[in-house]
Amino acid sequence: MLVELLMNAAVPLVLVLVLWRLWRHYSVQGDPACDLPLPKGSMGLPFIGETLAFATQGADFSRSRHELYGDVYKTHILGRPTVRVRGADNVRKILHGENTLVTTVWPHSIRQVLGTQNLAMSFGEEHRFRKRIVLKAFNHDGMESYLGSLQAVVRDTVARWCGPQQPVLVYPATREMSFQSAAASLLGIHSGGEDAQRVTILFQNMVDNLFSLPIKIPFGGLSKALQYRRSIDQWLEGHIKRKQRDIESGDVGTDALSRLVLAARDVGHDLSSQEIQDTAVELLFAGHETTSSAATSLIMHLALQPQVVQKVHEDLEKHGLLQPDQPLSLEQVGRLTYVGQVVKEVLRISPPIGGGFRTAQKTFELDGFQVPEGWTVTYSIRDTHESAENESSPEKFDPDRWAALSNGSRRRRHHYIPFGGGPRACAGKEFAKLQLKLLCVELVRTCRWELADGKVPAMTTIPVPRPVNGLPVRFTPCELQTNNTLSGVTTQSSASVAADHSSEVPAASHTPPKQEDFKAPCQIVMARKSEACGA
């Protein structure tokens, strides 16, 4: 009896000891052939690691550990020993070490949902081949052809926002706007009404379940995401078949997908139906999810910075582009220097993608530490932006930091990486920036807006930065405002919100204008209209 009890107690004890030794060997020990030490950091609890803290703390997880351990630290998240990296030089080594030091990793569940026959999921020579084809869809001619449909969607969206009296939830609204823009410009699908809303909801539900527990169980996140993907495929199937027939008959569209099909044929490769299907889903995913996050950040920061809105107005006035509904050319958009600075600052302070994941193909050195073969390597875009040593007051929203420096010095390239870099740099970055510039222009010359509850919202960062309350904003068209209202409410309300919540959302580095000094954009637009009518 005693022997049996001892055996029953000894077996679990031995098992625990063995598992503990395996845990230490797997997660703590580096490459014995390398003399360099592992980075500082904590591996957390056995097997669980620091995954719970990573999931619950959001951006604070990496920020607090960088403060403790420096630009490179070790941790254990998502079941993997991991080295976390920030800083221009360190990130550059990771981004440009693709296929030599590191390789991109995608969870199996995400590959299931988004498909494998597209650019993001390809590797090596296949990735280089697909990248060359995709870039042809985003050259100057392509961007010029997308401009009209992009501006139409943005203009109609802003007009709808100005219609109701109740506040608009900006984040869901920008998701719908970005999806319609991507469908029209990238796929050539101009669905409207209930069909557009239905597919928008399907796609948003698929994305919302994309980062769930990667186990296919009934009613689980992955099962739901795959179900939504099947529904999207059914919707896309008819559109793609018509596109293929049009291309065969010589009626080639100007959308990105048509350009991709032709670019592939030019190099002797006919895209299969599955390749076209997966590429279409990839274009929708990349073209709307991150853009909607950046568009929401743009609206929020401008609502808090009336002096920035004023300078955008001056940029438009300088180039004769104040008239609402005025068509824009790519050249005209490119001349709007300050609008470009605003978009850059939004992407700097609120990058839609927080970072990326890689796997070390071999042991290598990084900032004096070893990164063992097989470990996960994550680089942080957000932390790299915040820690850039050549930025003054990096926590503040200040588009003027992007003005040309008088001494001709330049910002180091990898201090600013909202679209990544190296072989995996975002192919559609100019398309995303163009959407944001058009939104900025249409907002400033069409309406005024303010945070509905006067409070800066709490933010979440997974899968993209977004306000937890959807960001309720009250939009008002220019035509409904009096001069006194225009020159008072926006300045006073936004400035007070910015002051009250300066620790939550970065403020501009220069002093906000006084109420009597602020000339509202809507007021000047209406004055221009009166002059044009001979008033």
Secondary structure, DSSP 8 states (H G I E B T S, - for coil): -HHHHHHHHHHHHHHHHHHHHHHHHHHT---TT--S---SB---BTTTBTHHHHHHHTHHHHHHHHHHH-SEEEEEETTEEEEEE-SHHHHHHHHTTBTTTEEE---HHHHHHH-SSSSTT--HHHHHHHHHHHHHTTSHHHHHHHHHHHHHHHHHHHHHHTS-SS-EEHHHHHHHHHHHHHHHHHH-----HHHHHHHHHHHHHHHHTTTS-S---TTSHHHHHHHHHHHHHHHHHHHHHHHHHHHHTT---SSHHHHHHHHHHHTT----HHHHHHHHHHHHHHHHHHHHHHHHHHHHHHHH-HHHHHHHHHHHHHTT--STT----HHHHHH-HHHHHHHHHHHHHS-SS-EEEEEESS-EEETTEEE-TT-EEEEEHHHHHHT-TT-SSTTS--GGGGS--TT-----GGG--TT--GGGS-TTHHHHHHHHHHHHHHHHHHEEEEETTS----EE-SSS-EETT--EEEEEEGGG--HHHHHHHHHHHHHHHHHHTTTTS---SS----GGG---HHHHHHHHHHHHTT-
